[in-house]
Every structure is written in structure tokens, then in C-alpha cells.
Amino acid sequence: MMVIKMAIYAIGDLHLSFSSNKPMNKFGEHWDMHYEKIKDDWLSCVSDSDTVLISGDISWAMKLEEAKEDMMFISQLPGRKILIKGNHDYWWQSYNKVAAVYHELSFIQNNSYQVGSIAICGTRGWLCPNERNFTKNDKKIYNRECNRLELSLSTVNKACEDIYVMLHYPPTNDRFESSGFTEVLKKYSVSKVLYGHLHGHNAFKAGIKGLVDGIEYHLVSADYLNFKLKKITDCEEQL
């Protein structure tokens, strides 16, 4: 029996725009050539046996064909890549279509993947109920995303020893109150949650972090990580 050692990394909000000409440096000088910073760090730490979890807002492209250069950028980097949809990923209209075109990448939508003994699940998520801005339409999408998270978790192989969840939105409001997402996470004994979406120092404070009710929460927005991948864990796979 052969044992392969590997690592799991995470990063979100790549906001690539090789075809759509939407540079991110208008959001601050630290975004200048941000994709090169990500690439350099990726190449310095990720091997082909590793896995990188990408938590949404991958490309500014509006249509599937317009995302080609952005997806090629990701595909050519080492490691297995598992992606979820963000609120700006308009090019991702259908799981079947993106999976058929970019078969070298792994997409999560009502499904899950296994990395060693770890199950990787997830969904985009949505704005959580709060006192300032939560409409009837928000509630509809919020409930749908909670259901999609449970659908993803329900596909986990029972032999998996651990469960990680990828979200794009944070799973709580800025007061860190319990939500439909956190209830589902606890129900399925999820151990780690990785999410993005938040940008800027004030927004970073609104994201739940650390160990809460037995679950580790990690904010992995690219700018929060200074455009470096975050190593989540080392693991191994027996072949």
C-alpha cells in the first residue's frame, strides 16, 4: 500500500479578468497585478498532489466562453482545484456546462468531493438575516442556499473522517448570530468552514473567525490573505 502525503490550501475572490478588462486596482493599490502575486505564491507552495479550494468570485466574465483565459490561468497551476460559485460568477450558469468544458477542474453544486479522508462540500451562500438589509427576495435566496448546503453535505461518503465546507458568503451576519447555515454545519458535524466575499479592513471585521461551537471558520478572501494561499491542513491518501 502506497501513502501519498498532500496538503489542502484555500483562497477566494481571485477576480480574474483576462478577457473582460476589469482591473481590480481601482479598489486599492494592493490589488495591482494581484493575479501575479497569487500565482507566485501558488507556485512556491502547491505541488501536483495538493488540493486548492477556491471559494467563489473566480472570474469577472459574463459568459462561459469569456471565462476561458481565466480558467486556463487556474488550470495551468499545480494541484487539484475545487471551486464554488460566487455572487459575481455570472459565467457559471449551469454545473453541467462548466464541468463539461473545464473537466480538469472540480465544481461543487449540490455535490461533494473527497480528498484523502476529508469530504469537501459547499454552496455559494447568501446574505444572512440582519437588522439593516434583508428583503423578502434575500430570504428566498437564503433559504434556497441553506437547502443547497444540506444537499451537498448529504452526498458525503460515510467513510470520510472529516468534513470541510466552502462558502462564498460568510455563514453569519456581522453580529455573528446563529443562522440557517450554521445550524446545518452543526447538524453534519462540519469541522472547518472556508469563505470569502469580504473586502477591506472594515468588512474583514464582520466575518466570523476561529473556533466557534466546535467549528473552525477561515476567511480566505485573496486580499485578506495578502494574495497568498492559506494552508488549511496536511493529509494523506492511501493507494
C-alpha positions as CSV (number, residue, x, y, z in Angstrom):
1,M,0.0,0.0,0.0
2,M,1.3,3.4,-1.0
3,V,0.7,6.5,1.1
4,I,0.6,9.9,-0.7
5,K,1.1,12.9,1.5
6,M,-0.7,16.1,0.5
7,A,-1.9,19.4,1.7
8,I,-5.1,21.4,1.3
9,Y,-4.9,25.1,0.7
10,A,-7.7,27.7,0.2
11,I,-8.2,31.1,-1.3
12,G,-11.2,33.1,-2.6
13,D,-12.1,36.1,-4.7
14,L,-9.5,35.7,-7.4
15,H,-11.5,38.2,-9.5
16,L,-9.6,37.3,-12.7
17,S,-10.4,39.4,-15.8
18,F,-8.0,38.4,-18.6
19,S,-10.8,38.7,-21.2
20,S,-13.2,41.2,-19.5
21,N,-10.7,44.0,-18.8
22,K,-11.8,44.8,-15.3
23,P,-8.7,45.5,-13.3
24,M,-9.1,45.4,-9.5
25,N,-6.5,48.1,-8.7
26,K,-9.3,50.6,-8.6
27,F,-10.2,49.0,-5.3
28,G,-6.7,49.9,-4.0
29,E,-3.1,49.7,-5.0
30,H,-2.6,46.4,-3.2
31,W,-4.8,44.8,-6.0
32,D,-2.3,45.9,-8.7
33,M,-1.3,42.8,-10.7
34,H,-2.8,40.7,-7.9
35,Y,-3.0,37.6,-10.1
36,E,0.7,37.6,-10.4
37,K,1.1,37.7,-6.6
38,I,-1.3,34.8,-6.3
39,K,0.5,32.8,-9.0
40,D,3.9,33.4,-7.4
41,D,2.8,32.2,-4.0
42,W,0.8,29.3,-5.5
43,L,3.9,28.0,-7.4
44,S,6.0,28.3,-4.3
45,C,3.9,26.1,-2.1
46,V,1.5,23.9,-4.1
47,S,2.5,20.5,-5.6
48,D,0.6,18.4,-8.0
49,S,-0.6,16.1,-5.2
50,D,-2.1,19.0,-3.2
51,T,-5.6,20.5,-3.4
52,V,-6.6,24.1,-3.6
53,L,-10.1,25.2,-2.6
54,I,-11.4,28.3,-4.4
55,S,-14.3,29.9,-2.6
56,G,-16.0,31.9,-5.4
57,D,-15.8,35.2,-7.3
58,I,-13.4,33.5,-9.7
59,S,-13.8,35.5,-12.9
60,W,-15.5,38.7,-13.9
61,A,-16.6,37.1,-17.2
62,M,-20.3,37.3,-18.0
63,K,-20.4,34.3,-20.3
64,L,-18.9,30.8,-20.2
65,E,-16.7,31.4,-23.3
66,E,-15.4,34.7,-21.9
67,A,-14.0,32.9,-18.9
68,K,-11.7,30.7,-20.9
69,E,-8.5,32.6,-20.2
70,D,-9.3,32.9,-16.5
71,M,-10.0,29.2,-16.3
72,M,-6.8,28.4,-18.2
73,F,-4.8,30.5,-15.7
74,I,-6.2,28.4,-12.9
75,S,-5.9,25.1,-14.7
76,Q,-2.2,25.6,-15.5
77,L,-1.3,26.0,-11.8
78,P,-0.3,22.8,-9.9
79,G,-2.7,20.8,-7.7
80,R,-6.3,19.7,-7.9
81,K,-8.7,22.7,-7.9
82,I,-12.2,22.6,-6.3
83,L,-14.4,25.6,-6.9
84,I,-17.7,27.0,-5.7
85,K,-19.7,29.9,-7.3
86,G,-19.5,33.5,-6.0
87,N,-22.0,36.3,-6.5
88,H,-20.0,37.7,-9.4
89,D,-19.6,34.4,-11.3
90,Y,-22.2,35.1,-13.9
91,W,-20.4,32.9,-16.4
92,W,-21.3,29.9,-14.2
93,Q,-24.9,29.4,-15.3
94,S,-25.0,25.6,-15.2
95,Y,-23.0,23.0,-13.4
96,N,-23.2,20.5,-16.3
97,K,-21.9,23.1,-18.8
98,V,-18.9,24.3,-16.7
99,A,-18.0,20.7,-15.7
100,A,-18.1,19.6,-19.4
101,V,-16.0,22.5,-20.7
102,Y,-13.5,22.6,-17.8
103,H,-13.2,18.9,-17.0
104,E,-9.8,19.3,-15.4
105,L,-11.4,21.4,-12.6
106,S,-13.8,20.2,-9.9
107,F,-17.0,22.2,-9.3
108,I,-19.3,22.0,-6.3
109,Q,-23.1,22.4,-6.8
110,N,-25.3,20.1,-4.8
111,N,-22.4,17.5,-4.7
112,S,-19.2,16.9,-2.8
113,Y,-15.6,15.6,-3.4
114,Q,-13.2,13.5,-1.3
115,V,-9.6,14.4,-0.6
116,G,-8.0,11.7,1.3
117,S,-10.3,11.0,4.1
118,I,-11.8,14.6,4.0
119,A,-15.1,15.4,2.3
120,I,-15.3,18.8,0.6
121,C,-18.8,20.3,0.4
122,G,-20.3,23.7,-0.2
123,T,-22.5,26.2,-1.8
124,R,-22.4,29.9,-2.6
125,G,-24.4,31.0,0.4
126,W,-26.1,34.4,0.8
127,L,-26.6,37.4,3.0
128,C,-27.8,36.2,6.4
129,P,-30.7,37.8,8.3
130,N,-29.8,41.1,9.9
131,E,-31.4,44.3,11.2
132,R,-30.4,46.6,8.4
133,N,-30.8,45.0,5.0
134,F,-32.7,41.7,4.4
135,T,-35.5,41.7,1.9
136,K,-38.1,39.1,1.0
137,N,-36.0,38.2,-2.0
138,D,-33.0,37.8,0.2
139,K,-34.9,35.4,2.4
140,K,-35.9,33.3,-0.6
141,I,-32.3,33.0,-1.8
142,Y,-31.0,32.5,1.7
143,N,-33.4,29.5,2.3
144,R,-32.5,28.1,-1.1
145,E,-28.8,28.2,-0.3
146,C,-29.3,26.7,3.1
147,N,-31.0,23.8,1.3
148,R,-28.2,23.5,-1.3
149,L,-25.7,23.3,1.5
150,E,-27.6,20.4,3.1
151,L,-27.9,18.7,-0.3
152,S,-24.1,18.9,-0.7
153,L,-23.5,17.6,2.8
154,S,-26.0,14.7,2.2
155,T,-23.8,13.3,-0.6
156,V,-20.7,12.8,1.7
157,N,-19.3,9.3,1.8
158,K,-19.8,7.9,5.3
159,A,-16.3,6.6,5.3
160,C,-14.9,10.2,5.4
161,E,-13.4,11.1,8.7
162,D,-13.8,14.9,8.4
163,I,-15.9,17.4,6.5
164,Y,-14.8,20.8,5.2
165,V,-17.3,23.3,3.8
166,M,-16.7,26.0,1.2
167,L,-19.0,29.1,1.1
168,H,-18.6,32.3,-0.7
169,Y,-20.6,34.4,1.7
170,P,-19.9,34.3,5.4
171,P,-22.3,32.0,7.2
172,T,-23.4,34.6,9.8
173,N,-24.3,38.2,9.9
174,D,-21.9,40.8,11.2
175,R,-23.1,40.2,14.7
176,F,-22.0,36.5,14.4
177,E,-25.5,35.3,15.2
178,S,-26.6,31.8,14.5
179,S,-28.1,31.2,11.0
180,G,-29.6,28.5,8.9
181,F,-26.1,27.9,7.6
182,T,-24.5,27.4,11.0
183,E,-27.4,25.1,12.0
184,V,-26.7,22.9,9.0
185,L,-23.0,23.0,9.7
186,K,-23.5,21.8,13.2
187,K,-26.1,19.1,12.2
188,Y,-23.5,17.5,9.9
189,S,-20.6,17.9,12.3
190,V,-18.5,20.0,9.9
191,S,-15.1,20.8,11.3
192,K,-13.8,23.6,9.0
193,V,-15.6,26.4,7.0
194,L,-13.8,28.5,4.4
195,Y,-15.4,31.6,2.9
196,G,-14.6,34.8,1.1
197,H,-16.7,37.8,-0.2
198,L,-15.5,40.3,2.3
199,H,-13.0,43.0,1.2
200,G,-11.4,45.9,3.1
201,H,-10.5,46.2,6.7
202,N,-13.9,47.2,7.9
203,A,-15.6,44.3,6.1
204,F,-13.0,41.8,7.4
205,K,-14.1,42.5,11.0
206,A,-17.6,41.4,10.0
207,G,-16.5,37.8,9.2
208,I,-16.7,35.1,11.8
209,K,-13.2,33.6,12.5
210,G,-11.6,31.0,14.7
211,L,-13.2,28.2,16.7
212,V,-16.9,28.7,17.4
213,D,-19.1,25.8,18.6
214,G,-16.5,23.3,17.6
215,I,-16.2,24.6,14.0
216,E,-13.1,26.4,12.7
217,Y,-14.0,29.4,10.5
218,H,-11.5,30.8,8.0
219,L,-11.9,34.0,6.0
220,V,-9.9,33.4,2.8
221,S,-10.6,36.4,0.6
222,A,-7.5,37.0,-1.5
223,D,-6.9,40.5,-0.2
224,Y,-7.4,39.4,3.4
225,L,-4.7,36.8,2.8
226,N,-2.4,39.4,1.1
227,F,-2.9,37.3,-2.1
228,K,-1.3,34.2,-0.6
229,L,-2.9,30.8,-0.3
230,K,-3.8,29.7,3.2
231,K,-2.7,26.2,4.2
232,I,-5.7,24.5,5.9
233,T,-4.2,21.1,6.7
234,D,-1.8,18.3,5.8
235,C,-3.4,15.0,5.0
236,E,-2.7,11.7,3.2
237,E,-4.3,9.3,0.8
238,Q,-3.7,5.5,0.7
239,L,-3.5,3.9,-2.7
